[in-house]
Amino acid sequence: MDIKVRSKENVIVLDFFGQIDVNSANLVEVVGQCLHDGYLDILCNFEEISSIDYMGISAVVIAYKDVVNNKGRMKFVNVPGHLKNLFCIAGLDRAIEIFSNEEQAINAFKEDKAIEEIKKMQLRRRFKRLPVGINIELKHRYKDGTTCWGAEIVNVSAVGAFVFGCRGFKLNDEVFLRFKLPPGYEEIELGAKVVWLADKQVQPHFFPGVGIEFVNISIELQAKIIEFIERNAAIILSEDQPS
């Protein structure tokens, strides 16, 4: 088997030619060299592969494990139908993403990186809450009569918020909220779950209020909320500094 190595948008593309069989040790060697050189995103192009046998599949598995062990990503593209059947039998289709064209595969690598960045920010900022005063509409997802009008978000984080001025909700209620996010006042709509209720006797200043956790929030929307928190937290910090 011959292998052509090229780079596209920070992804190493390996174009395979011929057969992947017992004589395909170079596949493992090339992937290992890519990892050694610091390239962790590897796309394997099977368009010019005519056949693959058991030993060839073993070589692919070894290369894939090497990538994963080095915290990299490997994806497949342009896999002929007869090879897909073999990959299904070997279980590779459940471990490795297979794409029909190169553009989709390259974009998938980009999405992976975006998700990783969001996860990193979540770990760093999960509990960072920004005090705000944003008017909000909060209503029960299934009970039409349970709606908060005139309530406001008192503080918000990347994963949830505290809403003041709400009654009639219970723990674990599924809710739907709508509000406008400054400075552009883009209307935000998302689902959430009630995870905390203010106690009137113990927390009179927070009553009536509910703590909510965002549910199935998209990566793009969460990124907007994080950016809003970071921008305004920086403003608050600068205002607190002595002149």
Secondary structure, 3 states (H helix, E strand, C coil): CEEEEEEECCEEEEEEEEEECCCCHHHHHHHHHHHHCCCCEEEEEEEEEEEECHHHHHHHHHHHHHHHHCCCEEEEECCCHHHHHHHHHHCHHHHCCEECCHHHHHHHHHHHHHHHHHHHHHHHHCCCCEEEEEEEEEEECCCCCCEEEEEEEEEECCCEEEEECCCCCCCCCEEEEEEEECCCCEEEEEEEEEEEECCCCCCHHHCCEEEEEEECCCHHHHHHHHHHHHHHHHHHHHHHCCC
